[in-house]
Amino acid sequence: MLLLFELNDLVENGRIPKVPVFIDSPLAIKITSVYKKYSQDADYFDQEALNAMRKGDAIFDFPGLKLTLTTEQSKEINAVPPPKIIIAGAGMSQGGRILHHESRYLSDSKNAILFIGYQAKDSLGRQILDGAKSVKIFGQEVAVRCRVKSISGYSAHADQPKLLDWLSPMRLNLKKVFIVQGEEEQMTPLAVKIRDELALETAIPMMGEKIML
């Protein structure tokens, strides 16, 4: 939603060309409809967004924005000549419609792929971000010749301080904390922090390990 909000601002203020912008994610489209439903609720929007909407600015709808909910609509993006922007999210390029776009556009040096979320170690997204010259998609080798960029700050995942703040009110009712997501070099310091600051037993399970609760 934040990305749409900022694209709306860029388009309406003439800071980027008016090109087709495709939201090619059924989940994102459905979530956007929920945000629209509560667009006047201060519990969900900051004052800047509320002020814009009260002045008649449809912050989730701007010239050129197209929502491709169905598979057929998604396929029709291929027929639209460049330039165009395709927003397709799917778990670090591990599945979903983004794979079809990567398969089609990664090999063209005139294109660019922009990552705005965390890419986990060994994921396809991480391979591309780390400079792989080719990647395997749908069993086929795809050359990576496009520009590869990354912007931090859009991730919805909580950082270490926020995770500690979230755990703190529950610490007296918890027996043990399991850390199961992230890379080892980040999980280990977090485990130490939880043990030291919250006095909670903490474990990082190994792949395939079974734990009886």
C-alpha positions as CSV (number, residue, x, y, z in Angstrom):
1,M,0.0,0.0,0.0
2,L,2.9,2.4,0.8
3,L,4.3,1.7,-2.7
4,L,1.0,2.6,-4.3
5,F,0.7,5.7,-2.2
6,E,4.2,6.9,-3.3
7,L,3.6,6.0,-7.0
8,N,0.4,8.0,-6.9
9,D,2.4,11.0,-5.6
10,L,5.1,10.6,-8.2
11,V,2.6,10.3,-11.1
12,E,0.3,13.1,-10.0
13,N,3.2,15.5,-9.5
14,G,4.8,14.6,-12.9
15,R,7.9,13.2,-11.3
16,I,7.8,10.0,-13.4
17,P,6.3,9.5,-17.0
18,K,2.7,8.4,-17.2
19,V,3.3,4.7,-18.1
20,P,1.1,1.7,-17.4
21,V,1.5,0.4,-13.9
22,F,0.2,-3.1,-13.4
23,I,-0.5,-4.6,-10.0
24,D,-0.2,-8.2,-10.9
25,S,-1.0,-9.9,-7.6
26,P,-4.5,-11.1,-6.6
27,L,-3.7,-10.9,-2.9
28,A,-2.5,-7.3,-3.2
29,I,-5.5,-6.3,-5.2
30,K,-7.9,-7.8,-2.6
31,I,-6.0,-6.2,0.2
32,T,-6.1,-2.8,-1.6
33,S,-9.9,-3.1,-1.6
34,V,-9.9,-3.5,2.1
35,Y,-7.8,-0.4,2.5
36,K,-10.2,1.5,0.3
37,K,-13.1,0.4,2.5
38,Y,-11.5,1.9,5.6
39,S,-9.9,4.9,3.8
40,Q,-11.4,7.4,6.2
41,D,-10.4,5.6,9.4
42,A,-7.5,7.3,11.3
43,D,-6.7,3.9,12.9
44,Y,-5.3,2.7,9.6
45,F,-4.0,5.9,7.8
46,D,-1.7,8.6,8.9
47,Q,-2.7,12.3,8.7
48,E,-0.9,12.9,5.4
49,A,-2.9,10.2,3.7
50,L,-6.2,11.2,5.3
51,N,-5.7,14.9,4.3
52,A,-5.0,13.8,0.7
53,M,-8.2,11.6,0.5
54,R,-10.4,14.3,2.1
55,K,-9.3,16.7,-0.7
56,G,-10.5,14.1,-3.2
57,D,-7.2,12.4,-4.0
58,A,-7.8,8.7,-4.8
59,I,-4.4,7.6,-3.4
60,F,-4.9,4.0,-4.7
61,D,-6.0,5.0,-8.2
62,F,-4.0,7.1,-10.6
63,P,-3.7,7.5,-14.4
64,G,-2.3,4.3,-15.9
65,L,-2.9,2.0,-12.9
66,K,-4.3,-1.4,-13.9
67,L,-5.2,-4.2,-11.6
68,T,-4.8,-7.7,-13.2
69,L,-6.8,-10.0,-11.0
70,T,-7.2,-13.0,-13.3
71,T,-4.6,-15.2,-15.0
72,E,-5.8,-14.0,-18.4
73,Q,-5.4,-10.4,-17.5
74,S,-1.9,-11.1,-16.2
75,K,-1.0,-12.8,-19.5
76,E,-2.2,-9.7,-21.4
77,I,0.5,-7.6,-19.8
78,N,3.0,-9.3,-22.2
79,A,1.2,-7.6,-25.2
80,V,1.6,-4.1,-23.7
81,P,4.7,-2.4,-25.3
82,P,7.3,-0.8,-23.1
83,P,7.8,1.3,-21.0
84,K,5.7,-0.3,-18.3
85,I,5.9,-1.0,-14.6
86,I,4.8,-4.4,-13.2
87,I,4.4,-4.9,-9.5
88,A,4.2,-8.5,-8.6
89,G,5.0,-9.8,-5.2
90,A,5.6,-13.5,-4.3
91,G,7.9,-14.6,-1.5
92,M,11.4,-13.8,-2.7
93,S,10.7,-15.0,-6.2
94,Q,10.0,-18.5,-5.0
95,G,6.6,-18.7,-6.7
96,G,3.7,-16.9,-8.2
97,R,3.3,-14.6,-11.1
98,I,6.6,-12.8,-10.6
99,L,8.3,-15.9,-12.0
100,H,6.6,-15.5,-15.3
101,H,7.7,-11.9,-15.6
102,E,11.3,-12.7,-14.5
103,S,11.4,-15.5,-17.1
104,R,10.3,-13.0,-19.8
105,Y,12.2,-9.8,-18.8
106,L,15.4,-10.7,-16.9
107,S,17.4,-11.3,-20.1
108,D,16.8,-7.9,-21.6
109,S,19.4,-5.3,-20.7
110,K,16.8,-2.5,-21.3
111,N,14.7,-3.8,-18.3
112,A,15.2,-3.4,-14.6
113,I,14.1,-5.4,-11.6
114,L,13.7,-3.6,-8.3
115,F,13.5,-5.5,-5.0
116,I,11.8,-3.7,-2.2
117,G,11.7,-6.5,0.4
118,Y,14.1,-8.8,2.1
119,Q,15.5,-11.7,0.0
120,A,16.4,-14.7,2.1
121,K,19.6,-16.6,1.6
122,D,19.4,-19.2,-1.3
123,S,16.1,-17.8,-2.6
124,L,15.8,-17.0,-6.3
125,G,15.4,-13.3,-5.4
126,R,18.7,-13.4,-3.4
127,Q,20.5,-15.1,-6.3
128,I,19.5,-12.3,-8.7
129,L,20.3,-9.6,-6.1
130,D,23.7,-11.1,-5.5
131,G,24.6,-10.8,-9.1
132,A,23.9,-14.2,-10.6
133,K,24.6,-14.2,-14.4
134,S,21.8,-16.7,-14.9
135,V,19.1,-18.4,-12.8
136,K,16.8,-21.4,-13.3
137,I,13.1,-20.7,-13.7
138,F,10.6,-23.4,-14.5
139,G,13.5,-25.7,-15.2
140,Q,15.1,-23.4,-17.8
141,E,18.2,-21.3,-17.5
142,V,17.4,-17.6,-17.8
143,A,20.2,-15.1,-18.4
144,V,20.2,-12.1,-16.0
145,R,21.1,-9.0,-18.2
146,C,18.7,-6.5,-16.8
147,R,19.6,-3.8,-14.2
148,V,19.2,-5.1,-10.7
149,K,18.3,-2.6,-7.9
150,S,17.2,-2.8,-4.3
151,I,15.5,-0.4,-1.9
152,S,15.4,-1.1,1.8
153,G,12.7,0.3,4.2
154,Y,9.6,-1.2,2.7
155,S,9.7,-4.5,4.5
156,A,6.8,-5.2,6.8
157,H,8.9,-7.5,9.0
158,A,9.7,-6.2,12.5
159,D,13.3,-5.6,13.3
160,Q,15.1,-6.9,16.5
161,P,14.0,-4.0,18.8
162,K,10.3,-4.3,17.7
163,L,10.4,-8.1,18.2
164,L,11.7,-7.6,21.7
165,D,9.0,-5.0,22.4
166,W,6.4,-7.4,21.1
167,L,7.7,-10.3,23.3
168,S,8.2,-8.3,26.4
169,P,4.6,-8.0,27.7
170,M,4.2,-11.8,27.2
171,R,7.4,-12.9,28.9
172,L,5.9,-14.0,32.2
173,N,3.5,-16.4,30.3
174,L,6.0,-17.9,28.0
175,K,8.1,-21.0,28.7
176,K,10.3,-21.1,25.6
177,V,10.7,-19.1,22.4
178,F,11.6,-20.7,19.1
179,I,13.2,-18.6,16.3
180,V,12.4,-20.2,13.0
181,Q,12.7,-17.5,10.4
182,G,15.7,-15.6,9.2
183,E,19.4,-16.3,8.6
184,E,21.6,-17.7,11.3
185,E,23.8,-14.6,11.6
186,Q,20.6,-12.6,12.5
187,M,18.8,-15.3,14.5
188,T,21.7,-16.1,16.9
189,P,22.1,-12.5,18.2
190,L,18.3,-12.3,18.5
191,A,18.3,-15.4,20.6
192,V,21.0,-14.0,22.9
193,K,19.0,-10.8,23.3
194,I,15.8,-12.6,24.2
195,R,17.7,-14.7,26.8
196,D,19.7,-11.8,28.3
197,E,17.0,-9.1,28.3
198,L,13.8,-11.1,28.8
199,A,15.2,-14.1,30.7
200,L,13.4,-16.5,28.4
201,E,14.7,-19.9,27.2
202,T,15.3,-19.6,23.5
203,A,16.0,-22.2,20.8
204,I,16.8,-22.1,17.0
205,P,15.5,-25.5,15.7
206,M,17.6,-27.3,13.1
207,M,16.1,-28.2,9.7
208,G,14.0,-31.4,10.1
209,E,14.3,-31.3,13.9
210,K,11.2,-32.5,15.8
211,I,10.2,-30.9,19.1
212,M,7.7,-32.2,21.5
213,L,5.6,-29.4,23.1
